[in-house]
Amino acid sequence: MENDPRPVPPEEPALEDCCQSGCDPCIFDRYTDDLQRYRQALREWEARHAPAGPVTGS
């Protein structure tokens, strides 16, 4: 499945990337949202790439 690459996790911001001014959303809020989307995409990708179970026939 060359056209279905494994999702890449978002890069976690460094503590000094936050400006400490109470932004809404904060860079860490965005990271959390991105991480949740990544985890969901990874679960879906893993399900698509799971090995097929045994084939049973009649």
N, CA, C, O and CB atoms as a CASP TS submission, in Angstrom:
PFRMAT TS
TARGET T0000
AUTHOR 0000-0000-0000
METHOD Language model
MODEL 1
PARENT N/A
ATOM      1  N   MET     1       0.841  -1.193   0.000  1.00  0.00           N
ATOM      2  CA  MET     1       0.000   0.000   0.000  1.00  0.00           C
ATOM      3  C   MET     1       0.877   1.244   0.000  1.00  0.00           C
ATOM      4  O   MET     1       0.966   1.969   0.991  1.00  0.00           O
ATOM      5  CB  MET     1      -0.952   0.005   1.219  1.00  0.00           C
ATOM      6  N   GLU     2       1.502   1.462  -1.108  1.00  0.00           N
ATOM      7  CA  GLU     2       2.414   2.595  -1.229  1.00  0.00           C
ATOM      8  C   GLU     2       1.708   3.935  -1.089  1.00  0.00           C
ATOM      9  O   GLU     2       2.311   4.905  -0.628  1.00  0.00           O
ATOM     10  CB  GLU     2       3.127   2.539  -2.553  1.00  0.00           C
ATOM     11  N   ASN     3       0.450   4.003  -1.476  1.00  0.00           N
ATOM     12  CA  ASN     3      -0.286   5.263  -1.431  1.00  0.00           C
ATOM     13  C   ASN     3      -0.961   5.493  -0.084  1.00  0.00           C
ATOM     14  O   ASN     3      -1.826   6.361   0.040  1.00  0.00           O
ATOM     15  CB  ASN     3      -1.323   5.294  -2.532  1.00  0.00           C
ATOM     16  N   ASP     4      -0.575   4.728   0.912  1.00  0.00           N
ATOM     17  CA  ASP     4      -1.169   4.854   2.242  1.00  0.00           C
ATOM     18  C   ASP     4      -0.066   4.830   3.293  1.00  0.00           C
ATOM     19  O   ASP     4       0.055   3.861   4.042  1.00  0.00           O
ATOM     20  CB  ASP     4      -2.199   3.719   2.501  1.00  0.00           C
ATOM     21  N   PRO     5       0.743   5.894   3.354  1.00  0.00           N
ATOM     22  CA  PRO     5       1.861   5.894   4.308  1.00  0.00           C
ATOM     23  C   PRO     5       1.364   5.988   5.751  1.00  0.00           C
ATOM     24  O   PRO     5       0.291   6.525   6.027  1.00  0.00           O
ATOM     25  CB  PRO     5       2.815   7.059   4.009  1.00  0.00           C
ATOM     26  N   ARG     6       2.166   5.458   6.647  1.00  0.00           N
ATOM     27  CA  ARG     6       1.870   5.518   8.083  1.00  0.00           C
ATOM     28  C   ARG     6       1.819   6.987   8.509  1.00  0.00           C
ATOM     29  O   ARG     6       2.677   7.775   8.108  1.00  0.00           O
ATOM     30  CB  ARG     6       2.945   4.727   8.919  1.00  0.00           C
ATOM     31  N   PRO     7       0.827   7.362   9.313  1.00  0.00           N
ATOM     32  CA  PRO     7       0.759   8.754   9.791  1.00  0.00           C
ATOM     33  C   PRO     7       2.009   9.130  10.589  1.00  0.00           C
ATOM     34  O   PRO     7       2.624   8.288  11.243  1.00  0.00           O
ATOM     35  CB  PRO     7      -0.498   8.962  10.660  1.00  0.00           C
ATOM     36  N   VAL     8       2.359  10.385  10.520  1.00  0.00           N
ATOM     37  CA  VAL     8       3.535  10.905  11.219  1.00  0.00           C
ATOM     38  C   VAL     8       3.052  11.714  12.424  1.00  0.00           C
ATOM     39  O   VAL     8       2.187  12.578  12.284  1.00  0.00           O
ATOM     40  CB  VAL     8       4.428  11.786  10.264  1.00  0.00           C
ATOM     41  N   PRO     9       3.606  11.436  13.603  1.00  0.00           N
ATOM     42  CA  PRO     9       3.156  12.179  14.787  1.00  0.00           C
ATOM     43  C   PRO     9       3.546  13.653  14.706  1.00  0.00           C
ATOM     44  O   PRO     9       4.553  14.007  14.093  1.00  0.00           O
ATOM     45  CB  PRO     9       3.742  11.556  16.059  1.00  0.00           C
ATOM     46  N   PRO    10       2.736  14.504  15.332  1.00  0.00           N
ATOM     47  CA  PRO    10       3.096  15.926  15.346  1.00  0.00           C
ATOM     48  C   PRO    10       4.322  16.148  16.223  1.00  0.00           C
ATOM     49  O   PRO    10       4.598  15.380  17.144  1.00  0.00           O
ATOM     50  CB  PRO    10       1.913  16.788  15.849  1.00  0.00           C
ATOM     51  N   GLU    11       5.034  17.197  15.919  1.00  0.00           N
ATOM     52  CA  GLU    11       6.215  17.532  16.714  1.00  0.00           C
ATOM     53  C   GLU    11       5.779  18.303  17.957  1.00  0.00           C
ATOM     54  O   GLU    11       5.070  19.306  17.868  1.00  0.00           O
ATOM     55  CB  GLU    11       7.235  18.364  15.877  1.00  0.00           C
ATOM     56  N   GLU    12       6.214  17.818  19.111  1.00  0.00           N
ATOM     57  CA  GLU    12       5.857  18.479  20.367  1.00  0.00           C
ATOM     58  C   GLU    12       6.619  19.793  20.487  1.00  0.00           C
ATOM     59  O   GLU    12       7.836  19.830  20.305  1.00  0.00           O
ATOM     60  CB  GLU    12       6.157  17.562  21.583  1.00  0.00           C
ATOM     61  N   PRO    13       5.897  20.874  20.794  1.00  0.00           N
ATOM     62  CA  PRO    13       6.597  22.152  20.947  1.00  0.00           C
ATOM     63  C   PRO    13       7.462  22.152  22.218  1.00  0.00           C
ATOM     64  O   PRO    13       7.150  21.474  23.198  1.00  0.00           O
ATOM     65  CB  PRO    13       5.581  23.319  20.991  1.00  0.00           C
ATOM     66  N   ALA    14       8.522  22.903  22.179  1.00  0.00           N
ATOM     67  CA  ALA    14       9.374  23.065  23.354  1.00  0.00           C
ATOM     68  C   ALA    14       8.712  24.051  24.314  1.00  0.00           C
ATOM     69  O   ALA    14       7.909  24.888  23.900  1.00  0.00           O
ATOM     70  CB  ALA    14      10.801  23.553  22.950  1.00  0.00           C
ATOM     71  N   LEU    15       9.046  23.950  25.572  1.00  0.00           N
ATOM     72  CA  LEU    15       8.463  24.867  26.569  1.00  0.00           C
ATOM     73  C   LEU    15       8.681  26.324  26.189  1.00  0.00           C
ATOM     74  O   LEU    15       7.814  27.168  26.411  1.00  0.00           O
ATOM     75  CB  LEU    15       9.063  24.603  27.953  1.00  0.00           C
ATOM     76  N   GLU    16       9.840  26.613  25.618  1.00  0.00           N
ATOM     77  CA  GLU    16      10.140  28.008  25.261  1.00  0.00           C
ATOM     78  C   GLU    16       9.372  28.476  24.018  1.00  0.00           C
ATOM     79  O   GLU    16       9.414  29.658  23.674  1.00  0.00           O
ATOM     80  CB  GLU    16      11.639  28.171  25.023  1.00  0.00           C
ATOM     81  N   ASP    17       8.673  27.558  23.346  1.00  0.00           N
ATOM     82  CA  ASP    17       7.850  27.951  22.201  1.00  0.00           C
ATOM     83  C   ASP    17       6.580  28.672  22.635  1.00  0.00           C
ATOM     84  O   ASP    17       5.961  29.381  21.841  1.00  0.00           O
ATOM     85  CB  ASP    17       7.488  26.729  21.371  1.00  0.00           C
ATOM     86  N   CYS    18       6.191  28.494  23.891  1.00  0.00           N
ATOM     87  CA  CYS    18       4.995  29.153  24.421  1.00  0.00           C
ATOM     88  C   CYS    18       5.353  30.572  24.858  1.00  0.00           C
ATOM     89  O   CYS    18       6.369  30.798  25.515  1.00  0.00           O
ATOM     90  CB  CYS    18       4.392  28.346  25.612  1.00  0.00           C
ATOM     91  N   CYS    19       4.499  31.517  24.481  1.00  0.00           N
ATOM     92  CA  CYS    19       4.793  32.921  24.805  1.00  0.00           C
ATOM     93  C   CYS    19       4.312  33.315  26.210  1.00  0.00           C
ATOM     94  O   CYS    19       4.581  34.425  26.670  1.00  0.00           O
ATOM     95  CB  CYS    19       4.145  33.836  23.769  1.00  0.00           C
ATOM     96  N   GLN    20       3.603  32.410  26.884  1.00  0.00           N
ATOM     97  CA  GLN    20       3.134  32.654  28.258  1.00  0.00           C
ATOM     98  C   GLN    20       2.190  33.847  28.378  1.00  0.00           C
ATOM     99  O   GLN    20       2.099  34.462  29.441  1.00  0.00           O
ATOM    100  CB  GLN    20       4.317  32.870  29.165  1.00  0.00           C
ATOM    101  N   SER    21       1.478  34.181  27.279  1.00  0.00           N
ATOM    102  CA  SER    21       0.567  35.330  27.345  1.00  0.00           C
ATOM    103  C   SER    21      -0.895  34.917  27.387  1.00  0.00           C
ATOM    104  O   SER    21      -1.778  35.767  27.267  1.00  0.00           O
ATOM    105  CB  SER    21       0.796  36.240  26.161  1.00  0.00           C
ATOM    106  N   GLY    22      -1.167  33.630  27.555  1.00  0.00           N
ATOM    107  CA  GLY    22      -2.542  33.174  27.669  1.00  0.00           C
ATOM    108  C   GLY    22      -3.275  33.066  26.345  1.00  0.00           C
ATOM    109  O   GLY    22      -4.497  33.207  26.300  1.00  0.00           O
ATOM    110  N   CYS    23      -2.554  32.821  25.281  1.00  0.00           N
ATOM    111  CA  CYS    23      -3.180  32.687  23.966  1.00  0.00           C
ATOM    112  C   CYS    23      -4.264  31.609  24.003  1.00  0.00           C
ATOM    113  O   CYS    23      -4.156  30.621  24.730  1.00  0.00           O
ATOM    114  CB  CYS    23      -2.120  32.350  22.890  1.00  0.00           C
ATOM    115  N   ASP    24      -5.288  31.817  23.220  1.00  0.00           N
ATOM    116  CA  ASP    24      -6.344  30.824  23.095  1.00  0.00           C
ATOM    117  C   ASP    24      -6.649  30.619  21.624  1.00  0.00           C
ATOM    118  O   ASP    24      -7.309  31.468  21.023  1.00  0.00           O
ATOM    119  CB  ASP    24      -7.616  31.254  23.871  1.00  0.00           C
ATOM    120  N   PRO    25      -6.203  29.543  21.024  1.00  0.00           N
ATOM    121  CA  PRO    25      -5.586  28.395  21.682  1.00  0.00           C
ATOM    122  C   PRO    25      -4.078  28.573  21.834  1.00  0.00           C
ATOM    123  O   PRO    25      -3.414  29.224  21.026  1.00  0.00           O
ATOM    124  CB  PRO    25      -5.882  27.122  20.900  1.00  0.00           C
ATOM    125  N   CYS    26      -3.580  27.978  22.884  1.00  0.00           N
ATOM    126  CA  CYS    26      -2.130  27.959  23.134  1.00  0.00           C
ATOM    127  C   CYS    26      -1.493  26.958  22.173  1.00  0.00           C
ATOM    128  O   CYS    26      -2.166  26.055  21.675  1.00  0.00           O
ATOM    129  CB  CYS    26      -1.808  27.584  24.635  1.00  0.00           C
ATOM    130  N   ILE    27      -0.221  27.115  21.918  1.00  0.00           N
ATOM    131  CA  ILE    27       0.498  26.183  21.053  1.00  0.00           C
ATOM    132  C   ILE    27       0.393  24.753  21.595  1.00  0.00           C
ATOM    133  O   ILE    27       0.406  23.793  20.824  1.00  0.00           O
ATOM    134  CB  ILE    27       1.977  26.601  20.924  1.00  0.00           C
ATOM    135  N   PHE    28       0.291  24.613  22.913  1.00  0.00           N
ATOM    136  CA  PHE    28       0.157  23.284  23.511  1.00  0.00           C
ATOM    137  C   PHE    28      -1.252  22.729  23.325  1.00  0.00           C
ATOM    138  O   PHE    28      -1.429  21.515  23.229  1.00  0.00           O
ATOM    139  CB  PHE    28       0.504  23.335  24.999  1.00  0.00           C
ATOM    140  N   ASP    29      -2.263  23.612  23.272  1.00  0.00           N
ATOM    141  CA  ASP    29      -3.624  23.165  22.952  1.00  0.00           C
ATOM    142  C   ASP    29      -3.665  22.625  21.526  1.00  0.00           C
ATOM    143  O   ASP    29      -4.281  21.593  21.262  1.00  0.00           O
ATOM    144  CB  ASP    29      -4.646  24.327  23.124  1.00  0.00           C
ATOM    145  N   ARG    30      -3.017  23.317  20.630  1.00  0.00           N
ATOM    146  CA  ARG    30      -2.971  22.872  19.230  1.00  0.00           C
ATOM    147  C   ARG    30      -2.239  21.546  19.115  1.00  0.00           C
ATOM    148  O   ARG    30      -2.649  20.662  18.362  1.00  0.00           O
ATOM    149  CB  ARG    30      -2.289  23.929  18.344  1.00  0.00           C
ATOM    150  N   TYR    31      -1.156  21.412  19.864  1.00  0.00           N
ATOM    151  CA  TYR    31      -0.416  20.154  19.856  1.00  0.00           C
ATOM    152  C   TYR    31      -1.293  19.012  20.360  1.00  0.00           C
ATOM    153  O   TYR    31      -1.290  17.930  19.773  1.00  0.00           O
ATOM    154  CB  TYR    31       0.853  20.270  20.716  1.00  0.00           C
ATOM    155  N   THR    32      -2.037  19.235  21.428  1.00  0.00           N
ATOM    156  CA  THR    32      -2.923  18.206  21.970  1.00  0.00           C
ATOM    157  C   THR    32      -3.967  17.797  20.944  1.00  0.00           C
ATOM    158  O   THR    32      -4.236  16.609  20.770  1.00  0.00           O
ATOM    159  CB  THR    32      -3.606  18.702  23.249  1.00  0.00           C
ATOM    160  N   ASP    33      -4.554  18.772  20.265  1.00  0.00           N
ATOM    161  CA  ASP    33      -5.532  18.473  19.211  1.00  0.00           C
ATOM    162  C   ASP    33      -4.888  17.684  18.074  1.00  0.00           C
ATOM    163  O   ASP    33      -5.460  16.709  17.588  1.00  0.00           O
ATOM    164  CB  ASP    33      -6.149  19.773  18.664  1.00  0.00           C
ATOM    165  N   ASP    34      -3.702  18.106  17.654  1.00  0.00           N
ATOM    166  CA  ASP    34      -2.982  17.413  16.585  1.00  0.00           C
ATOM    167  C   ASP    34      -2.646  15.978  17.004  1.00  0.00           C
ATOM    168  O   ASP    34      -2.724  15.054  16.195  1.00  0.00           O
ATOM    169  CB  ASP    34      -1.693  18.180  16.217  1.00  0.00           C
ATOM    170  N   LEU    35      -2.272  15.803  18.269  1.00  0.00           N
ATOM    171  CA  LEU    35      -1.917  14.482  18.773  1.00  0.00           C
ATOM    172  C   LEU    35      -3.144  13.563  18.776  1.00  0.00           C
ATOM    173  O   LEU    35      -3.033  12.385  18.436  1.00  0.00           O
ATOM    174  CB  LEU    35      -1.320  14.589  20.192  1.00  0.00           C
ATOM    175  N   GLN    36      -4.293  14.086  19.151  1.00  0.00           N
ATOM    176  CA  GLN    36      -5.518  13.287  19.121  1.00  0.00           C
ATOM    177  C   GLN    36      -5.862  12.878  17.695  1.00  0.00           C
ATOM    178  O   GLN    36      -6.233  11.729  17.455  1.00  0.00           O
ATOM    179  CB  GLN    36      -6.685  14.067  19.743  1.00  0.00           C
ATOM    180  N   ARG    37      -5.742  13.801  16.750  1.00  0.00           N
ATOM    181  CA  ARG    37      -6.007  13.474  15.350  1.00  0.00           C
ATOM    182  C   ARG    37      -5.009  12.431  14.833  1.00  0.00           C
ATOM    183  O   ARG    37      -5.382  11.514  14.102  1.00  0.00           O
ATOM    184  CB  ARG    37      -5.944  14.746  14.484  1.00  0.00           C
ATOM    185  N   TYR    38      -3.746  12.582  15.218  1.00  0.00           N
ATOM    186  CA  TYR    38      -2.728  11.619  14.820  1.00  0.00           C
ATOM    187  C   TYR    38      -3.054  10.230  15.362  1.00  0.00           C
ATOM    188  O   TYR    38      -2.982   9.248  14.624  1.00  0.00           O
ATOM    189  CB  TYR    38      -1.348  12.068  15.308  1.00  0.00           C
ATOM    190  N   ARG    39      -3.410  10.138  16.638  1.00  0.00           N
ATOM    191  CA  ARG    39      -3.717   8.838  17.241  1.00  0.00           C
ATOM    192  C   ARG    39      -4.893   8.164  16.543  1.00  0.00           C
ATOM    193  O   ARG    39      -4.877   6.954  16.316  1.00  0.00           O
ATOM    194  CB  ARG    39      -4.021   9.002  18.732  1.00  0.00           C
ATOM    195  N   GLN    40      -5.914   8.952  16.203  1.00  0.00           N
ATOM    196  CA  GLN    40      -7.055   8.397  15.484  1.00  0.00           C
ATOM    197  C   GLN    40      -6.635   7.933  14.092  1.00  0.00           C
ATOM    198  O   GLN    40      -7.018   6.845  13.660  1.00  0.00           O
ATOM    199  CB  GLN    40      -8.185   9.434  15.384  1.00  0.00           C
ATOM    200  N   ALA    41      -5.868   8.730  13.404  1.00  0.00           N
ATOM    201  CA  ALA    41      -5.397   8.360  12.068  1.00  0.00           C
ATOM    202  C   ALA    41      -4.531   7.105  12.138  1.00  0.00           C
ATOM    203  O   ALA    41      -4.607   6.250  11.256  1.00  0.00           O
ATOM    204  CB  ALA    41      -4.604   9.520  11.428  1.00  0.00           C
ATOM    205  N   LEU    42      -3.711   6.990  13.181  1.00  0.00           N
ATOM    206  CA  LEU    42      -2.853   5.816  13.336  1.00  0.00           C
ATOM    207  C   LEU    42      -3.701   4.572  13.585  1.00  0.00           C
ATOM    208  O   LEU    42      -3.431   3.519  13.007  1.00  0.00           O
ATOM    209  CB  LEU    42      -1.849   6.022  14.491  1.00  0.00           C
ATOM    210  N   ARG    43      -4.722   4.676  14.435  1.00  0.00           N
ATOM    211  CA  ARG    43      -5.611   3.526  14.674  1.00  0.00           C
ATOM    212  C   ARG    43      -6.264   3.072  13.370  1.00  0.00           C
ATOM    213  O   ARG    43      -6.342   1.875  13.092  1.00  0.00           O
ATOM    214  CB  ARG    43      -6.699   3.885  15.716  1.00  0.00           C
ATOM    215  N   GLU    44      -6.730   4.031  12.576  1.00  0.00           N
ATOM    216  CA  GLU    44      -7.368   3.702  11.305  1.00  0.00           C
ATOM    217  C   GLU    44      -6.365   3.075  10.337  1.00  0.00           C
ATOM    218  O   GLU    44      -6.689   2.115   9.639  1.00  0.00           O
ATOM    219  CB  GLU    44      -7.993   4.956  10.681  1.00  0.00           C
ATOM    220  N   TRP    45      -5.146   3.620  10.298  1.00  0.00           N
ATOM    221  CA  TRP    45      -4.107   3.088   9.428  1.00  0.00           C
ATOM    222  C   TRP    45      -3.753   1.664   9.836  1.00  0.00           C
ATOM    223  O   TRP    45      -3.624   0.783   8.986  1.00  0.00           O
ATOM    224  CB  TRP    45      -2.861   3.983   9.466  1.00  0.00           C
ATOM    225  N   GLU    46      -3.593   1.438  11.155  1.00  0.00           N
ATOM    226  CA  GLU    46      -3.249   0.101  11.643  1.00  0.00           C
ATOM    227  C   GLU    46      -4.354  -0.897  11.308  1.00  0.00           C
ATOM    228  O   GLU    46      -4.068  -2.047  10.975  1.00  0.00           O
ATOM    229  CB  GLU    46      -3.002   0.128  13.161  1.00  0.00           C
ATOM    230  N   ALA    47      -5.606  -0.469  11.391  1.00  0.00           N
ATOM    231  CA  ALA    47      -6.713  -1.360  11.052  1.00  0.00           C
ATOM    232  C   ALA    47      -6.662  -1.731   9.567  1.00  0.00           C
ATOM    233  O   ALA    47      -6.934  -2.875   9.200  1.00  0.00           O
ATOM    234  CB  ALA    47      -8.067  -0.698  11.396  1.00  0.00           C
ATOM    235  N   ARG    48      -6.316  -0.768   8.720  1.00  0.00           N
ATOM    236  CA  ARG    48      -6.213  -1.049   7.287  1.00  0.00           C
ATOM    237  C   ARG    48      -5.055  -1.970   6.958  1.00  0.00           C
ATOM    238  O   ARG    48      -5.110  -2.712   5.977  1.00  0.00           O
ATOM    239  CB  ARG    48      -6.067   0.236   6.517  1.00  0.00           C
ATOM    240  N   HIS    49      -4.003  -1.930   7.768  1.00  0.00           N
ATOM    241  CA  HIS    49      -2.792  -2.692   7.505  1.00  0.00           C
ATOM    242  C   HIS    49      -2.660  -3.923   8.394  1.00  0.00           C
ATOM    243  O   HIS    49      -1.613  -4.570   8.400  1.00  0.00           O
ATOM    244  CB  HIS    49      -1.592  -1.811   7.684  1.00  0.00           C
ATOM    245  N   ALA    50      -3.692  -4.249   9.134  1.00  0.00           N
ATOM    246  CA  ALA    50      -3.649  -5.431   9.999  1.00  0.00           C
ATOM    247  C   ALA    50      -3.576  -6.677   9.123  1.00  0.00           C
ATOM    248  O   ALA    50      -4.193  -6.736   8.059  1.00  0.00           O
ATOM    249  CB  ALA    50      -4.895  -5.488  10.944  1.00  0.00           C
ATOM    250  N   PRO    51      -2.817  -7.669   9.579  1.00  0.00           N
ATOM    251  CA  PRO    51      -2.749  -8.897   8.800  1.00  0.00           C
ATOM    252  C   PRO    51      -4.134  -9.537   8.711  1.00  0.00           C
ATOM    253  O   PRO    51      -4.898  -9.529   9.676  1.00  0.00           O
ATOM    254  CB  PRO    51      -1.734  -9.882   9.423  1.00  0.00           C
ATOM    255  N   ALA    52      -4.438 -10.078   7.563  1.00  0.00           N
ATOM    256  CA  ALA    52      -5.730 -10.732   7.365  1.00  0.00           C
ATOM    257  C   ALA    52      -5.754 -12.005   8.213  1.00  0.00           C
ATOM    258  O   ALA    52      -4.751 -12.708   8.338  1.00  0.00           O
ATOM    259  CB  ALA    52      -5.981 -11.056   5.845  1.00  0.00           C
ATOM    260  N   GLY    53      -6.897 -12.275   8.778  1.00  0.00           N
ATOM    261  CA  GLY    53      -7.079 -13.488   9.561  1.00  0.00           C
ATOM    262  C   GLY    53      -7.128 -14.701   8.676  1.00  0.00           C
ATOM    263  O   GLY    53      -7.107 -14.578   7.451  1.00  0.00           O
ATOM    264  N   PRO    54      -7.191 -15.869   9.269  1.00  0.00           N
ATOM    265  CA  PRO    54      -7.253 -17.088   8.478  1.00  0.00           C
ATOM    266  C   PRO    54      -8.525 -17.119   7.631  1.00  0.00           C
ATOM    267  O   PRO    54      -9.597 -16.686   8.056  1.00  0.00           O
ATOM    268  CB  PRO    54      -7.187 -18.321   9.389  1.00  0.00           C
ATOM    269  N   VAL    55      -8.367 -17.637   6.439  1.00  0.00           N
ATOM    270  CA  VAL    55      -9.502 -17.757   5.530  1.00  0.00           C
ATOM    271  C   VAL    55     -10.139 -19.111   5.769  1.00  0.00           C
ATOM    272  O   VAL    55      -9.474 -20.146   5.710  1.00  0.00           O
ATOM    273  CB  VAL    55      -9.068 -17.590   4.033  1.00  0.00           C
ATOM    274  N   THR    56     -11.424 -19.091   6.038  1.00  0.00           N
ATOM    275  CA  THR    56     -12.127 -20.350   6.255  1.00  0.00           C
ATOM    276  C   THR    56     -13.030 -20.599   5.061  1.00  0.00           C
ATOM    277  O   THR    56     -13.661 -19.675   4.548  1.00  0.00           O
ATOM    278  CB  THR    56     -12.945 -20.326   7.585  1.00  0.00           C
ATOM    279  N   GLY    57     -13.090 -21.811   4.633  1.00  0.00           N
ATOM    280  CA  GLY    57     -13.909 -22.142   3.475  1.00  0.00           C
ATOM    281  C   GLY    57     -14.877 -23.258   3.792  1.00  0.00           C
ATOM    282  O   GLY    57     -14.795 -23.897   4.841  1.00  0.00           O
ATOM    283  N   SER    58     -15.781 -23.480   2.883  1.00  0.00           N
ATOM    284  CA  SER    58     -16.754 -24.546   3.076  1.00  0.00           C
ATOM    285  C   SER    58     -16.294 -25.811   2.426  1.00  0.00           C
ATOM    286  O   SER    58     -16.990 -26.824   2.485  1.00  0.00           O
ATOM    287  CB  SER    58     -18.102 -24.150   2.533  1.00  0.00           C
TER
END
